[in-house]
Amino acid sequence: MIYKAQALIVECKTGTKGKKSKTVRDVTTVASSIGHRFVGKFLITSLFTNQIDPKRHADIQHKAEKDHTFVITGEELPRVKEFLVE
């Protein structure tokens, strides 16, 4: 997806697939092949934060921050446009 001349990789996951830290790595892998740091990376999951094991959630957040990937969870879905516009 391209928004205002910026390439965006947006990975959407439903159910348990949104709990995997491997998903963050997948987004980063795709982004690195088309511009790495110049590509906005987003992982969107339908899961709410309280549906993810706290330790796993912390691991996902850590990997996402390290890879400059935004994680949008179920409770943030109504505001997804705000995240993409930022």
C-alpha positions in Angstrom: 0.0 0.0 0.0 1.2 3.5 -0.7 0.0 6.5 1.2 1.3 10.1 0.5 4.3 8.7 -1.4 5.3 6.3 1.5 5.2 2.6 1.1 3.4 0.7 3.8 3.4 -3.0 4.7 0.2 -3.8 6.6 -0.1 -7.4 7.9 -3.6 -8.3 9.3 -4.1 -11.3 11.5 -7.1 -12.8 13.1 -7.3 -15.3 16.0 -4.2 -16.9 17.4 -2.0 -15.9 14.5 -1.9 -12.4 16.0 -0.2 -13.8 19.0 3.0 -14.9 17.3 6.1 -12.8 17.4 7.1 -14.5 14.2 4.6 -12.3 12.5 6.6 -9.2 13.3 9.6 -10.8 11.7 7.6 -11.6 8.6 6.6 -8.0 8.2 10.2 -6.9 8.7 11.4 -9.5 6.1 9.0 -8.2 3.5 9.8 -4.6 4.2 13.6 -5.1 4.0 13.2 -6.4 0.5 11.5 -3.2 -0.7 13.2 -0.4 1.3 13.5 -1.5 5.0 13.6 1.8 7.0 11.8 3.8 4.3 8.7 1.5 4.6 6.1 1.9 7.3 5.4 -1.4 8.9 2.1 -2.3 10.6 0.8 -5.5 12.3 -2.9 -5.4 12.9 -4.5 -8.1 15.0 -8.2 -8.6 16.0 -7.1 -9.8 19.4 -7.5 -7.5 22.4 -4.4 -7.0 24.6 -6.0 -9.0 27.4 -6.4 -12.0 25.1 -2.6 -12.3 24.7 -0.4 -13.8 27.3 1.4 -10.9 29.0 4.9 -12.4 28.5 4.2 -13.1 24.8 2.7 -9.6 24.3 5.8 -8.0 25.8 7.9 -10.1 23.5 5.9 -9.0 20.5 6.0 -5.3 21.6 9.8 -5.6 22.1 10.4 -7.1 18.6 8.1 -4.6 17.0 9.8 -1.6 18.6 13.2 -2.9 17.7 12.0 -3.3 14.1 10.1 0.0 14.0 6.8 -1.9 13.5 3.5 -0.5 14.8 1.2 -3.1 16.4 -2.5 -2.3 16.4 -4.6 -4.5 18.6 -8.4 -5.2 18.8 -9.1 -2.3 21.1 -7.3 0.1 18.8 -9.1 -1.1 15.6 -11.7 1.6 15.6 -8.9 4.2 15.4 -6.8 2.3 12.8 -7.0 5.2 10.3 -5.3 7.5 12.9 -2.4 5.2 13.1 -2.0 4.9 9.3 -2.2 8.6 8.8 0.5 9.4 11.5 
